[in-house]
Amino acid sequence: MIEVSNKCIGCTKCVPVCPFAAINMIDKKATMNEACTLCGVCVQICPVKAITITREEASARDFSGFKGVWVYVELAETGDKTHPKKIKPVTFELLSEGRKLADELKEDLCAVLLTDKNHNYEKELGAYGADKVYMVEHDELFEYNTDIFSTVIVSLVNRHKPSAMLYGASIQGRDLAPRVASTLYVGLTADCTALAVKDGLLLQSRPAFGGNIMADILSPNSRPQLATVRPNVMKLAEPQLGRAAVVVREAAKLDKSLRRVKVLERKITRDSGAARIESAGVIVSGGRGMKTKDKFKQLEELSGLLGGVVGASRAAVDLGFKEKTHQVGQSGATVSPKLYLSFGISGAVQHIVGMKASDVIIAVNKDPNAPIFNVAKYGIVGDAHEIVPKLIEALKK
Ligand SMILES: Cc1cc2nc3c(=O)[nH]c(=O)nc-3n(C[C@H](O)[C@H](O)[C@H](O)COP(=O)(O)OP(=O)(O)OC[C@H]3O[C@@H](n4cnc5c(N)ncnc54)[C@H](O)[C@@H]3O)c2cc1C
């Protein structure tokens, strides 16, 4: 419930910021009409704290009206003028997993797309399993902005009441999902590595206590159930080309004043380590056992010969052997290449959690008891400093 107290001074600041034109000034007092979605933007802008939203106790609420598994569609810049943005792979991974959840719940799988211009995105979204695409097309959505995007999503959620919503645990998803959760006053399970349905609820599993245990989390007292999932964790389904998704166009009245962050300059680094490592087919990774930055550089040559990207353990990053954007593991990237070569990495659980989904893992370590051998398909007990140059020589031949 939204209320305006007598503290209202009739300043009208709340009127233009309301994305849904839900505020009228009546007798010099702000008054909400039925278009109000309780998004809370007016509460934030009111200089005299005259507007309050009272939310019902979660446990007392009836959730039977909350239906549908939603996936937030993340777009990446391409730098290409004709197709300036493309859907990020994590969206397809979430749709692939969301399809299974929606089938089990017997609910729709819906993609939520916020963009300034649609480039037939619904075709790809449909191919990966979306039944519907809630699409908001607006000039103000030309680039990601926390305030604007969260406001639009909160209004869509209030309007359509999904039972669950999934985001990629990407830079954008990690920024957006908590904002949406806090505005809706619901929980959020970050960095899930597995999702399932249990008693009609979303069972969200994620590593806890430094990756030593898996925590299963249920949110029985709030809707929607929100989760972020790391890229490369969920298996991609085979796209069904030609499978159509229904497009539901949603209007949003967005005002520039919502945008509290102004972008002054934009630089697109197309080949940043983070972006490349997450989609690499071959990763040549090194750890503390590589000993020096110079010796670590040999891994660059080896990965170049294999058409791959260099990865690093956190110890290697901390020692300055490689930039943080190349770190693999719990606090780095989650990767799933076809081939993962590991040199001088012990295989701590925090490293393993980020690379165990690789198709083939080959590990080189001096210590026959190194835990990395537990996940490796092929293990070589030996000195990386002897083996790396030999591999380079052999590949060059
Ligand atoms: C909250 C948290 C998050 C973390 N996140 C991450 C993360 O994202 N990624 C990550 O990697 N770690 C992470 N860590 C750190 C992790 O626990 C380990 O400390 C780290 O992975 C160790 O890196 P390493 O294997 O390179 O070094 P070490 O554990 O020191 O292992 C070095 C290995 O090199 C071998 N070796 C030595 N010389 C040679 C040689 N000449 N040839 C072959 N082998 C040799 C040794 O036998 C040893 O097994 C995290 C820790 C915490 C607490």
The ligand as a Tripos MOL2 file, in Angstrom:
@<TRIPOS>MOLECULE
LIG
   53    58     1     0     0
SMALL
NO_CHARGES

@<TRIPOS>ATOM
      1 C1         37.2310  -17.0760   -0.6770 C.3       1 LIG1
      2 C2         38.3520  -17.6100   -1.5370 C.ar      1 LIG1
      3 C3         38.2440  -17.5080   -2.9000 C.ar      1 LIG1
      4 C4         39.2460  -18.0090   -3.7190 C.ar      1 LIG1
      5 N1         39.1070  -17.9140   -5.0680 N.ar      1 LIG1
      6 C5         40.0410  -18.4950   -5.8540 C.ar      1 LIG1
      7 C6         39.8980  -18.4890   -7.2770 C.ar      1 LIG1
      8 O1         38.9420  -17.9220   -7.8300 O.2       1 LIG1
      9 N2         40.8280  -19.1260   -8.0010 N.ar      1 LIG1
     10 C7         41.9220  -19.7640   -7.4540 C.ar      1 LIG1
     11 O2         42.7220  -20.3240   -8.2000 O.2       1 LIG1
     12 N3         42.0710  -19.7600   -6.1150 N.ar      1 LIG1
     13 C8         41.1830  -19.1330   -5.3110 C.ar      1 LIG1
     14 N4         41.3930  -19.1170   -3.9740 N.ar      1 LIG1
     15 C9         42.7130  -19.5430   -3.4520 C.3       1 LIG1
     16 C10        42.8510  -21.0530   -3.3310 C.3       1 LIG1
     17 O3         42.4040  -21.4670   -2.0760 O.3       1 LIG1
     18 C11        44.3460  -21.4480   -3.4910 C.3       1 LIG1
     19 O4         45.1060  -20.7490   -2.5260 O.3       1 LIG1
     20 C12        44.9350  -21.1820   -4.8560 C.3       1 LIG1
     21 O5         44.1070  -21.7260   -5.8550 O.3       1 LIG1
     22 C13        46.3170  -21.8120   -4.9450 C.3       1 LIG1
     23 O6         46.8950  -21.5130   -6.1670 O.3       1 LIG1
     24 P1         48.0140  -22.4660   -6.7790 P.3       1 LIG1
     25 O7         47.4320  -23.8230   -6.9980 O.co2     1 LIG1
     26 O8         48.5940  -21.7630   -7.9540 O.co2     1 LIG1
     27 O9         49.1300  -22.4680   -5.6510 O.3       1 LIG1
     28 P2         49.5620  -23.5880   -4.6350 P.3       1 LIG1
     29 O10        48.4230  -24.1020   -3.8780 O.co2     1 LIG1
     30 O11        50.6870  -23.0310   -3.8840 O.co2     1 LIG1
     31 O12        50.0560  -24.7660   -5.5600 O.3       1 LIG1
     32 C14        51.2180  -24.7160   -6.3360 C.3       1 LIG1
     33 C15        51.3830  -26.1040   -6.9720 C.3       1 LIG1
     34 O13        52.4330  -26.0670   -7.8760 O.3       1 LIG1
     35 C16        53.1210  -27.3300   -7.8050 C.3       1 LIG1
     36 N5         54.4650  -27.0870   -8.3190 N.ar      1 LIG1
     37 C17        55.4790  -26.4000   -7.7640 C.ar      1 LIG1
     38 N6         56.5280  -26.3550   -8.5860 N.ar      1 LIG1
     39 C18        56.1660  -27.0410   -9.6840 C.ar      1 LIG1
     40 C19        56.8360  -27.3540  -10.9010 C.ar      1 LIG1
     41 N7         58.0910  -26.9170  -11.1580 N.pl3     1 LIG1
     42 N8         56.1750  -28.0790  -11.8190 N.ar      1 LIG1
     43 C20        54.9230  -28.5440  -11.5910 C.ar      1 LIG1
     44 N9         54.2570  -28.2780  -10.4510 N.ar      1 LIG1
     45 C21        54.8590  -27.5270   -9.5290 C.ar      1 LIG1
     46 C22        53.0710  -27.6940   -6.3390 C.3       1 LIG1
     47 O14        53.2260  -29.0900   -6.1730 O.3       1 LIG1
     48 C23        51.6820  -27.1980   -5.9550 C.3       1 LIG1
     49 O15        50.7280  -28.2410   -6.0780 O.3       1 LIG1
     50 C24        40.4010  -18.6170   -3.1430 C.ar      1 LIG1
     51 C25        40.4880  -18.7220   -1.7520 C.ar      1 LIG1
     52 C26        39.4800  -18.2270   -0.9690 C.ar      1 LIG1
     53 C27        39.5990  -18.3690    0.5140 C.3       1 LIG1
@<TRIPOS>BOND
     1     1     2 1
     2     2     3 ar
     3     2    52 ar
     4     3     4 ar
     5     4     5 ar
     6     4    50 ar
     7     5     6 ar
     8     6     7 ar
     9     6    13 1
    10     7     8 2
    11     7     9 ar
    12     9    10 ar
    13    10    11 2
    14    10    12 ar
    15    12    13 ar
    16    13    14 ar
    17    14    15 1
    18    14    50 ar
    19    15    16 1
    20    16    17 1
    21    16    18 1
    22    18    19 1
    23    18    20 1
    24    20    21 1
    25    20    22 1
    26    22    23 1
    27    23    24 1
    28    24    25 2
    29    24    26 1
    30    24    27 1
    31    27    28 1
    32    28    29 2
    33    28    30 1
    34    28    31 1
    35    31    32 1
    36    32    33 1
    37    33    34 1
    38    33    48 1
    39    34    35 1
    40    35    36 1
    41    35    46 1
    42    36    37 ar
    43    36    45 ar
    44    37    38 ar
    45    38    39 ar
    46    39    40 ar
    47    39    45 ar
    48    40    41 1
    49    40    42 ar
    50    42    43 ar
    51    43    44 ar
    52    44    45 ar
    53    46    47 1
    54    46    48 1
    55    48    49 1
    56    50    51 ar
    57    51    52 ar
    58    52    53 1
@<TRIPOS>SUBSTRUCTURE
     1 LIG1         1 GROUP 0 **** ****
